[in-house]
Amino acid sequence: MKITGRHLVVTPALRQHIENRFERLERYEVKLCHLEVILGVNKLQHSAEVVCTMQGRRIQAKASTREMYATIDQLVDRMGAQIRKHKERLADHKAPTKRSARKIPRLVLRKGGEELEVIRPVRAVLTLEDAKRRLDPLPGSLVVFTALSSGKLQILQRIDRDRVVLIDP
């Protein structure tokens, strides 16, 4: 961190205040490189500017008030807002979906006034043991899978609590 003063002497107390305030930005878990803080005084107006790079992107913030410590606080708040905005853009806001809950294209066939819905579930390539583990404990549940050993389509059905049937079409 490089701290520069224009028309101002950077005291150890001011340097310590700047370092303490910028430590708050560590909670965003980003690496700030080449951090340069420039402080200045023009008549009664205290100004501060920071320039740094974050993940190859240049970030810059400016603040100005009548008191230097308040200016530094405002500057750190503006930097935090820019970092939050950058991380928000990177975040994926879509709800996580399970593989089995994916949208499956459905086809509706009409035969003589009666509708027949065709569902094509996603088939996983599994061993018989893995298919047994995926099988729901409720009677009547099914697991459609492609057998790892033979490459054939197979269906595993639970008849009751202790009985499982392998259907080999």
Secondary structure as GFF3:
##gff-version 3
##sequence-region A 1 169
A	DSSP	beta_strand	2	6	.	.	.	ID=ss1
A	DSSP	alpha_helix	12	23	.	.	.	ID=ss2
A	DSSP	three_ten_helix	24	28	.	.	.	ID=ss3
A	DSSP	beta_strand	32	42	.	.	.	ID=ss4
A	DSSP	beta_strand	45	54	.	.	.	ID=ss5
A	DSSP	beta_strand	57	65	.	.	.	ID=ss6
A	DSSP	alpha_helix	68	90	.	.	.	ID=ss7
A	DSSP	beta_strand	106	111	.	.	.	ID=ss8
A	DSSP	beta_strand	114	119	.	.	.	ID=ss9
A	DSSP	beta_strand	124	126	.	.	.	ID=ss10
A	DSSP	alpha_helix	128	134	.	.	.	ID=ss11
A	DSSP	beta_strand	142	147	.	.	.	ID=ss12
A	DSSP	beta_strand	153	158	.	.	.	ID=ss13
A	DSSP	beta_strand	164	167	.	.	.	ID=ss14
###
